[in-house]
Amino acid sequence: MILRIARSAGRVLSMIWSYRGVLTSITRVELAKRYSGSALGKAWLLINPLLLLGIYLFVYLVVFKMRFPGYSEFDYTLYVFAGLVPYIGMSEALNSGAVSLRQNMHLVKNVMLPVDLIPVRTVLVALAGQVVSILIVALLVTGDGNISWRFLLLPLVIVLQVLFLLGCVFVLSAVVVALPDVANFVNLSLLLLMFISPIGFKPEMVPGGFQAMIYLNPVYYMTEAFRTVLLGNHPIDLEALGWFALICVVTFALGCAFFRRFKNMLVDYE
């Protein structure tokens, strides 16, 4: 069974590589189409993360008066923003990825390209906003003098995140074709995750009885990985980074196996 799951993941990676040119083209087209009807266009890639950061900082700094010992307000802002970076990408990818097949059933049935490319394209388009957020954090960190050699590991962390998101989207997109209501559940779950994930607080601040919820939350390991590479003064937690890598690889492999098993049934749905 493990070998079968590994083969499914290998086939998907091989397919992505084989169609990399096509995937690049359709991703660019989809990204341009997404913002073509908007007055502000691609400026929303900058506006959205800054608005989310502003809301988060207002809630935690102004309402809850959150403070970390030894952290200035600027340090706390960087801590929050670096934690929001992966959440921004994940939220967009899972929300749009969950409905990607259902909204493109004409492509599923009529195009002679692997149906796997639809969820992959959706995830790549969704991460555009995250890339802009990373650039903002990098500029702020560089200006503060806290840039580190760890920043060179950012591509590896992003690749692992993409694997995790693809695994989730492969499952969700197939399920939503048959059960559309699941898409609404995904949206509500992501909203809940934003507040129970350690983005504006540290895990040790949570009462002992609830800390298990933090460590069972994959978003915790994702935020730790991004903070480690983006913030030069953030402590390195090798255990958290190891769990992050393992969760991403396993999620991708399981998602590929699930999608491979059920994708041939998708044409039976309208």
C-alpha positions as CSV (number, residue, x, y, z in Angstrom):
1,M,0.0,0.0,0.0
2,I,2.8,2.4,0.9
3,L,4.5,1.7,-2.4
4,R,1.2,2.3,-4.3
5,I,0.8,5.7,-2.5
6,A,4.5,6.6,-3.3
7,R,4.0,5.7,-7.0
8,S,0.9,7.9,-7.2
9,A,2.9,10.8,-5.9
10,G,5.7,10.1,-8.3
11,R,3.4,10.0,-11.2
12,V,1.9,13.4,-10.3
13,L,5.3,14.9,-10.0
14,S,6.3,13.5,-13.3
15,M,3.1,14.8,-14.9
16,I,3.8,18.3,-13.5
17,W,7.3,18.3,-14.9
18,S,6.2,17.0,-18.3
19,Y,3.5,19.7,-18.6
20,R,5.5,22.4,-16.9
21,G,5.4,24.6,-20.1
22,V,1.6,24.3,-20.4
23,L,1.2,24.7,-16.7
24,T,3.2,28.0,-16.7
25,S,1.1,29.3,-19.6
26,I,-2.3,28.5,-18.1
27,T,-1.3,29.8,-14.7
28,R,-0.3,33.2,-16.3
29,V,-3.6,33.3,-18.2
30,E,-5.6,32.5,-15.1
31,L,-3.7,35.1,-13.0
32,A,-4.3,37.8,-15.6
33,K,-8.0,36.9,-15.9
34,R,-8.5,37.0,-12.2
35,Y,-7.7,40.7,-11.9
36,S,-8.7,41.8,-15.4
37,G,-12.2,43.1,-14.4
38,S,-11.0,44.9,-11.3
39,A,-10.4,48.7,-11.2
40,L,-7.3,48.2,-9.0
41,G,-6.2,45.0,-10.9
42,K,-3.1,43.3,-9.5
43,A,-2.8,46.0,-6.8
44,W,-5.1,43.7,-4.8
45,L,-2.1,41.3,-4.4
46,L,-0.6,44.0,-2.2
47,I,-3.8,45.4,-0.7
48,N,-5.2,42.1,0.6
49,P,-2.3,41.0,2.8
50,L,-1.9,44.6,4.2
51,L,-5.6,44.7,5.1
52,L,-5.4,41.4,6.8
53,L,-2.3,42.4,8.7
54,G,-4.0,45.6,9.7
55,I,-7.1,43.8,11.0
56,Y,-4.9,41.3,12.9
57,L,-2.8,43.9,14.5
58,F,-5.8,45.9,15.5
59,V,-7.4,42.9,17.2
60,Y,-4.2,41.8,19.1
61,L,-2.3,45.1,19.7
62,V,-5.3,47.5,20.3
63,V,-8.1,45.3,21.6
64,F,-6.2,42.5,23.4
65,K,-3.1,44.7,24.0
66,M,-0.9,41.7,23.2
67,R,2.8,42.1,24.1
68,F,5.8,39.8,24.0
69,P,8.6,40.4,26.5
70,G,11.5,42.0,24.7
71,Y,9.5,42.7,21.5
72,S,8.9,46.2,20.2
73,E,5.6,46.9,18.3
74,F,7.6,46.6,15.1
75,D,9.1,43.2,16.2
76,Y,5.6,42.0,17.0
77,T,4.3,43.3,13.6
78,L,7.1,41.2,11.8
79,Y,6.2,38.2,13.9
80,V,2.5,38.4,13.0
81,F,3.2,39.2,9.3
82,A,5.7,36.3,8.9
83,G,3.0,34.0,10.4
84,L,0.3,35.4,8.2
85,V,2.4,34.8,5.0
86,P,1.7,31.0,4.8
87,Y,-1.9,31.4,6.0
88,I,-2.6,33.9,3.2
89,G,-1.4,31.4,0.6
90,M,-3.1,28.4,2.3
91,S,-6.5,30.2,2.7
92,E,-6.6,31.3,-0.9
93,A,-5.4,27.9,-2.2
94,L,-7.8,25.8,-0.3
95,N,-10.8,28.0,-0.9
96,S,-10.3,28.3,-4.6
97,G,-8.8,24.8,-4.9
98,A,-11.8,23.1,-3.3
99,V,-14.1,24.4,-6.1
100,S,-11.6,24.3,-8.9
101,L,-12.9,21.1,-10.5
102,R,-16.6,21.8,-10.0
103,Q,-16.2,25.2,-11.6
104,N,-14.3,23.7,-14.5
105,M,-16.2,20.6,-15.3
106,H,-16.1,21.6,-19.0
107,L,-12.4,21.2,-18.9
108,V,-12.6,17.9,-17.0
109,K,-14.8,16.4,-19.7
110,N,-13.6,18.0,-22.9
111,V,-9.9,18.9,-22.7
112,M,-7.2,16.4,-23.6
113,L,-4.9,17.5,-20.8
114,P,-4.5,15.7,-17.4
115,V,-7.3,16.8,-15.1
116,D,-4.6,17.0,-12.4
117,L,-3.4,20.2,-13.9
118,I,-6.6,22.1,-12.8
119,P,-5.9,21.9,-9.0
120,V,-2.2,22.5,-9.6
121,R,-2.9,25.6,-11.6
122,T,-5.3,26.8,-8.9
123,V,-2.7,26.4,-6.1
124,L,0.0,28.2,-8.1
125,V,-2.4,31.2,-8.9
126,A,-3.4,31.3,-5.2
127,L,0.2,31.7,-4.0
128,A,0.7,34.9,-6.0
129,G,-0.6,37.0,-3.1
130,Q,1.8,35.1,-0.7
131,V,4.8,35.9,-2.9
132,V,3.9,39.6,-2.6
133,S,3.6,39.2,1.2
134,I,7.0,37.5,1.3
135,L,8.6,40.4,-0.5
136,I,7.1,42.9,1.9
137,V,8.4,40.9,4.9
138,A,11.8,40.6,3.3
139,L,12.0,44.4,2.8
140,L,11.0,45.1,6.4
141,V,13.4,42.5,7.8
142,T,16.3,43.8,5.7
143,G,15.5,47.3,6.8
144,D,15.6,46.2,10.4
145,G,18.9,44.4,9.9
146,N,17.6,41.0,10.9
147,I,18.1,39.2,7.5
148,S,19.8,35.8,7.9
149,W,21.4,33.1,5.8
150,R,18.2,31.1,6.6
151,F,16.4,33.2,4.0
152,L,18.2,31.0,1.4
153,L,16.1,28.1,2.6
154,L,12.8,29.9,1.6
155,P,12.5,28.1,-1.7
156,L,12.6,24.7,0.1
157,V,9.9,25.8,2.6
158,I,7.7,27.0,-0.3
159,V,8.1,23.8,-2.2
160,L,7.1,21.8,0.9
161,Q,4.1,24.1,1.4
162,V,3.0,23.6,-2.2
163,L,3.2,19.8,-1.7
164,F,1.0,20.1,1.4
165,L,-1.6,22.4,-0.4
166,L,-1.7,20.1,-3.5
167,G,-2.4,17.1,-1.3
168,C,-5.2,18.9,0.4
169,V,-6.6,20.4,-2.8
170,F,-6.5,17.0,-4.6
171,V,-8.8,15.6,-1.9
172,L,-11.1,18.6,-1.5
173,S,-11.6,19.3,-5.2
174,A,-12.7,15.7,-5.9
175,V,-15.0,15.6,-2.8
176,V,-16.6,19.0,-3.7
177,V,-17.6,17.7,-7.1
178,A,-19.8,15.1,-5.4
179,L,-20.6,17.1,-2.2
180,P,-20.7,20.9,-3.0
181,D,-21.5,21.8,0.6
182,V,-18.0,20.8,1.7
183,A,-16.7,24.0,0.1
184,N,-18.6,26.1,2.7
185,F,-17.2,24.0,5.4
186,V,-13.7,24.7,4.1
187,N,-14.3,28.4,4.2
188,L,-15.5,28.3,7.8
189,S,-12.7,26.0,8.9
190,L,-10.1,28.4,7.5
191,L,-11.7,31.3,9.3
192,L,-11.5,29.3,12.6
193,L,-7.9,28.2,11.9
194,M,-6.8,31.9,11.5
195,F,-7.7,32.5,15.2
196,I,-6.7,29.2,16.8
197,S,-3.3,29.1,15.0
198,P,-0.3,30.8,16.7
199,I,-0.1,33.7,14.3
200,G,-0.6,36.5,16.9
201,F,0.4,34.6,20.0
202,K,2.9,32.0,21.0
203,P,2.0,28.4,21.8
204,E,3.3,28.6,25.4
205,M,0.8,31.4,26.1
206,V,-2.1,28.9,25.6
207,P,-3.3,27.1,28.8
208,G,-1.8,23.6,29.2
209,G,-5.0,21.8,28.6
210,F,-5.4,23.4,25.2
211,Q,-1.8,23.3,23.9
212,A,-2.4,19.9,22.3
213,M,-4.7,21.7,19.9
214,I,-1.8,23.8,18.8
215,Y,0.6,21.0,18.2
216,L,-2.0,19.0,16.3
217,N,-2.6,21.9,14.0
218,P,-0.4,21.7,10.8
219,V,-0.6,25.5,10.4
220,Y,1.5,25.8,13.5
221,Y,4.4,23.9,11.8
222,M,3.9,25.9,8.6
223,T,4.1,29.2,10.4
224,E,7.2,28.1,12.4
225,A,8.9,27.1,9.1
226,F,8.2,30.5,7.5
227,R,9.2,32.5,10.6
228,T,12.4,30.5,10.8
229,V,13.5,31.4,7.3
230,L,12.1,35.0,7.2
231,L,13.0,36.3,10.6
232,G,16.7,36.1,11.4
233,N,16.2,36.4,15.1
234,H,13.5,33.7,15.4
235,P,14.6,30.6,17.3
236,I,15.2,27.5,15.2
237,D,13.0,24.6,16.3
238,L,14.4,21.6,14.4
239,E,11.6,19.3,15.7
240,A,8.9,21.6,14.4
241,L,10.7,21.9,11.0
242,G,11.0,18.1,10.8
243,W,7.3,17.7,11.5
244,F,6.5,20.3,8.9
245,A,8.5,18.4,6.2
246,L,6.9,15.1,7.2
247,I,3.4,16.5,7.2
248,C,3.8,18.1,3.8
249,V,5.3,15.0,2.1
250,V,2.7,12.6,3.6
251,T,-0.2,14.9,2.8
252,F,0.9,15.2,-0.8
253,A,1.3,11.5,-1.2
254,L,-2.0,10.6,0.3
255,G,-3.8,13.4,-1.7
256,C,-2.3,12.1,-5.0
257,A,-3.3,8.5,-4.2
258,F,-6.9,9.7,-3.3
259,F,-7.2,11.7,-6.5
260,R,-5.8,9.0,-8.7
261,R,-8.3,6.6,-7.3
262,F,-11.4,8.8,-7.9
263,K,-10.6,11.2,-10.7
264,N,-12.0,8.8,-13.4
265,M,-15.4,9.1,-11.7
266,L,-15.5,12.9,-12.0
267,V,-17.0,12.8,-15.5
268,D,-20.1,11.2,-14.1
269,Y,-21.0,14.4,-12.3
270,E,-22.6,17.5,-13.8
